[in-house]
């Protein structure tokens, strides 16, 4: 579950000047949003940005992969400041726009297939190569560009975790007291068991998101108040090839199998394994990408399912309508 929210510090006045560790000055503008985190939570995010989100690092990595864009907000600087006896820690990063979840809601709960399949994998490979996992991928943490809303950035690294400090991968260790951490709809099986996040967990979470964004639903949405039931449903969902395929094909459009094949590529990864990102990328987008993201509402033909010959069956204790 998400960390308990802490009381936010008092707001700094508009126009206040902050000086970062490089002696550069930044003048505060109007407040454009409030996060559900305190200074400690912000400190966790800051470590990731300081380590991995510097402009030169991003440019070098994009060039090495032949990418024109990578959805990481650029880190510009950070420091400490004091106001009215309170000490603040601050970070300067790109201004971003609305979150993808709002777009999904406006679109009736779904995104276009070709848009869904392009989201997330490149940025996760970059994060993982910098020894971090995000651990909380979801629509609310994907933000559109402020000036270019056709670009999507992965933000909010409050649950990010350095899984491989100095090249030494953390050991697999279950801890029921820390179980079910993250956003319950998308929490990985490892996280349900209280295991520290790893690369395979991030990809599993991404897979649940892709499925939800494309289909508009997930098999366990009706039992979200019972994390153990959600965990059991996901475990059975990923257990064997025929179960995975039957359930995925029930929820995906009949013409689409990319997300199903993505899950098959993720489910056999070991806890410490490095994923084959290029192979997974080919599964999702083939020889793409397909160009600019289209965040408009899917057409009826993309989401419609046959109205006749639909059968209601019980699968893992959940009622499922098969086409």
N, C-alpha and C positions, 0 to 999 in steps of 0.2 A: 504494500500500500504506500501511497505517497507520504513523504515526511510531513509531520504535523507543522502547521503554519505558525510562524512566530510573528510577534508584533513588529511592524515596520518602524524604522526610525522616523523622526520628524522630517517633513519635506524641506528641502533647501529652496531658497527663494530664486525666482527667475532672475537671470543676469549674474548670479554668483559665479566667480571665476575659480576654477580648480587647476592645480598645477600637478602634472604627472611626474613619474620618476625620471623622465628625460627632460624635465624642466619646461615642457611645452604647456601652454595655457589653453584651457577649454572653458568657454562661457556657456552656462546652462540656459536652455530655452524653456518653453512651456512643457509641463508634464503631459506626456502623450500616452501613458499607461502605467499600471502598477502590477508588479508580480506578486505571486503568493509566497514570497521567500523573505527571510531575514538575512543578516549579514553573514552568517555562517554559510548559508545556502549559496549566497552570492560568492563567497570565497571559493567554494567548490567549482562553480562555473568559471571563475577568474583563472584558476589554475589551468583549465583546459585551453581557454583562449590565449593565455600567455604562452603556452607551449606550442599550440598547433594552429592558431588562426592568424598568424602574422602574414602580411601581404606577400612578402618575398617567398615564404614557404608555400603558400597557395599557388603562386605563379609558377614556381619550379615544378610542383607536382602536376599541375595542369599541363604544362609543356611536356612532361615525361609521358603523359597518358594521351596526348593529342586532344585535350578537351578545351572547348571555348569557355565553358562555365562550370563552376563548382559551387554547390549551395552551402557554403560556409560563410557566415557573416565575418567580415574582416575586423580584426582586433587592431586598434590604433594606439592605445596606451592605457595606463592605469596608474593609480597612486592613492594617497591618503589625504584627507582634508579634515579640518575641524571647524565646527559651527555651533555657536551657543553651548560650548562645553561638551559637545558630542563629536566623537571621532568617526569619520566616514571613510569607507573604502570604495573607490569608484573605478569604473571601467568605461572606456570610450570605444564604441563599435558602430558599424553601419546602422543607419535608421532603416527599419523594415516596415512593411505594411500589415494588412490584415492576415489572419491565419487561415490555413486551408480548410479547417473544419467549418468555418462560417460559409465558405464557398460550397462545400459539400452539402450543408443544410439548405442553402439557397437553391441548389440543384436537385433537391428532392432526395438527398441521401446518397447520391452516386456521382462518379466522375466518368468521363469517356475512357474507354478501354485503353486507347493508345497513350493517353495522359497517365493513367495509373501505372502502366508498365514502365514508364520512364522515371518514376519517382523513387529516389532514395538510395539506389545501389552505389552510385559513384561517390556520394558523400560519405557513406558508411565505409567504403574501402579506404578513403583518405583518413577518416578518424581512426580506423583500426591500424593503419600503417603508422600512426602516431601514438600507438600504445594505449588508446582509449576505446571504450565502448560507450554508446549513448544511453542505452537502457530504458528509454522512454519515448520511443518513436510513436507519433500519433498526429492526427490532423491539426490539433491545437498547437503543436510544437513545430509545425512547418509554416513558415511565414512567407508571404509574397513580397517581392521587392517593392520598395516605396516608390521608386521612379519607373520601374519596369515590372508590373504585376505578372508578367509572363514567366518570371523566374521565381523559383521556390527555394528557400533556405531552411536548413535544419537548425533550429535554435533551442534554447532552454536546456542547458547541460547540468541541471541541478542534480540529476541522478547519474551523471557520467562517472565512469570508473576506469582507473588506470589498471588494466588487466595484466599488463606485461611490463612492469617497471624495469628499466635497464636490461630488457631482453629476457627476463625471467617470468614466465607465465605463472599466474596464481594457480594454486592447487584446487582441485575439485573437492569441495567440502560442503555437505548439506547442513543447514541450520534452520530447523523448523521455526525458531523464534523470529527469523527474518523472512519467513515465507510470504509469498504472494505480493512481493514488492513491485511497484510500477502501476500501470493503468490496467485494471483487471481484464478488460476485453482482449488486450494484446500481450499480456505478461507471458514470458517464455516459460517452458516447463522447468528449466533450471531455476528461474526466479521464484516460481511457485514453491520449489523445494528449499528456498533460502540459499541457493548457491550463488556465489558472486557472478556477475554478468561476464559473458565472453562473446567472442565474435559470432558463434553459432546462435547464441541467444538473440543478438541484435537482428540477425537475418530471419530468425523465426518470427520475431515481433513484426518485422517489415512484411513478411508473408501474410500474417493475419490482417495487417493494415491494407495491403493490396487487395486481398479478398473482400474485405468490408467495403472499401471504396468502389470496387467494381460491381459488387453484387448488391450492396445496400444493406446487407445483414450478415450475421455470423450464427452458427448453430447454437451457441451458448448464451446468447444475449438475454434469454428469459431467466437465467439462473445466476446473474452477476452478483447477487447479494450473498451467494454461497461460494466463496473462492475455491473450496475443495471440490465442489461439483464442476466448476469451470475447469479446474486442473484435470480432473478425471476425463472430462469431455475432450479436452485438447490432447491428452495422452492417447486416448483411443483413436482420436482423429489422425494422429501421426504414427500409429502403431505399425500397421502393415500396409503394403502397397494397395491391396484391393479395397480396404476400408478407406484409405486416404482418397483413392480415385473416386469411389462411389459417392462419397460425401462432397468432395470438391466439385465433381461434375454436376451434382445436384444443385449447387449454389452458383456455379459459374454459368454464363451463357453457353449454350450448347456448342457454339462455334469457337469457344476459347478454352485452351488447355494450358496456357503459359504459366499461370500461377500454380496449377497442379504440378507441373514439371519442376517449377522453382522449389516447391516444398520437397519434392523427391530428391533434389540436389542438396538440400539443407539437412534433411532428417538423419542422414548417415554420418554427419560430421562429428568427430570427437571433440571433447571439451577444449582441447588445446590446438585443434587443427586450424590451419589457415585455409579459409574458403577459396575455391577457384572462382574468383570474381568474374573473370572473363567468360568462363563457361556459363555462369548464372546470368550474366548480361546477355549472352546470345540466346538463352532460353526465353528471356523476357522480351527483348527487342530485336532479335535476329541480327541483321546487318545494319540496324538503325544507328543513331536515333532518327525519329520521324520528323524532326523539326521543332518549332516553337510549341510549347505546351498550350493545349486548348482547354481552358477551364470553363467553357460554356456548358450549359445543361445538356446531358446526353439526349440524343433523339430517341423516340419511342422504340424504333427498331433495334437500338442497342441494348435496351433494358427489358423489352417485352419477352414474355414466355408463353408458350402455348396454353390457351385457356381450356382446351379439351384434353381428355385422357390423362389428367393429373391425378396422382395417387398419393394419399396421405399415409405415411408409415412412421413407425417409431424407430428412431436411431439413437442409441445411447441415452434412452429415456427422454429424448427431445422429439417433438412432432416435426416432421420434415415433409414438405410437398415436393414430390419428384415430378419432373416434366413428363 
